[in-house]
């Protein structure tokens, strides 16, 4: 079975949207939101943030998209379905019995089979995943992190904070390796240097 790195790499080869889910005021339940925010900030040149009320044009699918959905990801499902992404990845804190900070990566069937209610909040991500996949094109995934504490008013525990840093770096590398992002970055560098931006594909690293 492919490891986490390989599974994520395959997702980022196509049109992908990351959805940060969770309650930012309840300890480690903030993981999904904080991860999405970290990627929007440090990796803003590699991912495109989608805000509430904005649409997602089909021709823009090649560049990885990111949504900070908080505790109500269902608000964005209609737009995600219309956009027809190849992959949608939920970022969330999930109780799966692992050590705090441990990571799990599940497809929609595994979400439903392993946990009847997988997330730490009321919404069923399994149900949302099935809605997304009903178009016959999109595959839904969950990148989940085992929380250590869900105490209201608390921040992330050290173990989950460490995982946040690792995942921010990993997902940032995945976004940077996306062909559309690589071409955009190369074009920007060549424009700054006064060189033509229509570089041959062999020059895109």
C-alpha positions in Angstrom: 0.0 0.0 0.0 1.4 3.4 -0.9 2.7 5.6 1.9 1.4 9.0 2.8 3.9 10.9 0.7 3.1 8.8 -2.4 -0.7 9.1 -1.8 -0.5 12.9 -1.5 1.8 13.2 -4.5 -0.8 11.4 -6.7 -3.5 13.8 -5.5 -1.5 16.8 -6.3 -0.9 15.6 -9.9 -4.4 16.6 -10.7 -6.8 19.4 -9.7 -6.9 19.4 -5.9 -8.6 21.4 -3.2 -7.7 21.3 0.5 -10.5 22.0 3.0 -9.4 23.0 6.5 -12.1 21.8 8.9 -12.5 22.3 12.7 -13.3 24.5 15.7 -10.4 26.9 16.2 -11.5 27.5 19.8 -11.3 23.9 21.0 -7.7 22.8 21.4 -6.5 20.4 18.8 -9.8 20.5 17.0 -8.3 23.6 15.4 -5.7 21.5 13.5 -7.5 21.6 10.1 -8.1 25.3 10.3 -4.5 26.1 11.5 -3.0 23.9 8.8 -5.1 25.7 6.1 -4.1 29.1 7.5 -0.4 28.1 7.6 -0.5 27.0 3.9 -2.4 30.2 2.9 0.3 32.3 4.6 3.7 30.7 4.1 2.8 29.0 0.8 0.5 31.6 -0.6 2.5 31.6 -3.9 1.8 27.9 -4.3 -1.9 27.6 -3.3 -4.9 29.8 -4.1 -7.2 30.6 -1.2 -11.0 30.4 -2.0 -13.1 32.6 0.3 -16.8 32.3 1.1 -18.9 33.6 -1.7 -16.2 33.1 -4.3 -16.6 30.6 -7.2 -14.0 28.2 -8.5 -13.5 28.5 -12.3 -13.0 25.1 -14.0 -9.9 26.4 -15.8 -8.3 27.3 -12.5 -8.4 23.7 -11.2 -4.7 23.1 -12.1 -3.4 25.3 -9.3 -4.1 23.8 -5.9 -6.9 25.5 -4.0 -7.4 25.9 -0.3 -10.5 26.7 1.8 -10.6 27.5 5.5 -14.0 26.0 6.2 -14.1 25.9 10.0 -16.9 24.0 11.5 -19.3 24.2 8.5 -17.6 22.7 5.5 -21.0 21.9 3.9 -21.2 25.6 2.9 -18.6 25.0 0.2 -19.7 21.6 -1.1 -21.9 23.0 -3.9 -19.0 25.0 -5.3 -16.6 22.1 -5.0 -19.0 19.9 -6.9 -19.5 22.5 -9.7 -15.7 23.0 -10.0 -15.2 19.3 -10.6 -11.8 18.8 -8.8 -10.0 15.6 -9.3 -9.4 15.4 -5.5 -10.7 17.1 -2.4 -8.8 16.6 0.8 -10.4 17.3 4.2 -7.8 18.5 6.8 -9.2 17.7 10.2 -8.6 16.4 13.7 -10.0 12.9 14.0 -10.3 10.4 16.9 -8.9 7.1 15.6 -7.1 5.7 18.6 -3.6 6.8 17.7 -1.0 8.7 19.7 -1.6 12.5 19.8 -0.2 14.0 16.6 -0.4 10.7 14.6 -1.7 11.0 11.0 -4.2 9.0 9.0 -5.1 9.3 5.3 -8.4 7.7 4.3 -10.6 7.6 1.2 -14.3 8.0 1.4 -15.0 4.3 1.8 -12.5 4.0 4.6 -14.1 7.0 6.3 -17.5 5.3 6.3 -16.2 1.8 7.1 -13.8 2.6 10.0 -15.8 5.3 11.8 -19.6 6.0 11.7 -18.8 9.6 12.8 -15.2 10.3 12.1 -14.7 14.0 12.8 -14.6 15.6 16.3 -17.6 17.8 15.4 -21.2 17.0 14.4 -20.9 17.1 10.6 -20.3 13.8 8.9 -17.3 14.1 6.5 -18.3 10.7 5.1 -21.6 12.1 3.9 -19.9 15.1 2.4 -17.4 12.9 0.7 -20.2 10.8 -0.9 -21.8 14.1 -2.1 -18.5 15.2 -3.7 -17.9 11.9 -5.4 -21.4 11.7 -6.9 -20.3 13.6 -10.0 -18.2 10.6 -11.0 -15.0 12.6 -11.3 -14.0 13.8 -7.8 -12.3 11.6 -5.2 -12.6 12.7 -1.6 -9.9 12.1 1.1 -9.3 12.8 4.7 -5.9 13.8 6.1 -6.6 13.4 9.8 -4.5 14.0 12.9 -5.2 12.4 16.3 -5.9 15.1 18.8 -4.5 15.2 22.3 -6.9 17.6 23.9 -10.2 19.3 22.8 -10.3 21.6 25.8 -12.2 24.8 24.9 -10.0 27.9 24.9 -6.8 25.9 24.7 -4.3 26.0 21.9 -2.8 23.1 20.0 -0.9 20.5 22.2 2.8 20.2 21.5 2.4 16.9 19.7 -0.2 18.2 17.3 1.7 21.5 16.9 4.7 19.5 15.7 2.6 17.5 13.2 1.2 20.9 12.0 4.7 22.0 11.1 5.5 18.7 9.4 2.3 18.7 7.3 2.7 22.4 6.4 6.1 21.6 4.9 5.0 18.4 3.2 1.9 19.9 1.6 3.9 22.9 0.6 6.3 20.7 -1.2 3.5 18.9 -2.9 2.0 22.2 -4.1 5.4 23.4 -5.4 5.8 20.2 -7.4 2.4 20.7 -9.1 3.1 21.3 -12.9 0.9 24.4 -13.0 2.6 25.9 -10.0 6.0 25.1 -11.3 5.3 26.7 -14.6 3.8 29.8 -12.9 6.9 30.1 -10.7 9.3 29.7 -13.6 7.3 32.3 -15.6 7.5 34.8 -12.7 11.3 34.3 -12.3 11.9 34.7 -16.1 9.7 37.9 -16.2 11.8 39.4 -13.3 15.0 38.5 -15.2 13.6 40.0 -18.5 13.6 36.6 -20.2 10.7 35.2 -22.3 8.1 33.4 -20.2 7.3 30.7 -22.7 10.0 28.4 -21.6 10.1 24.8 -23.0 8.6 22.2 -20.7 12.0 20.5 -20.3 13.1 23.6 -18.4 10.4 23.4 -15.8 11.7 21.9 -12.6 
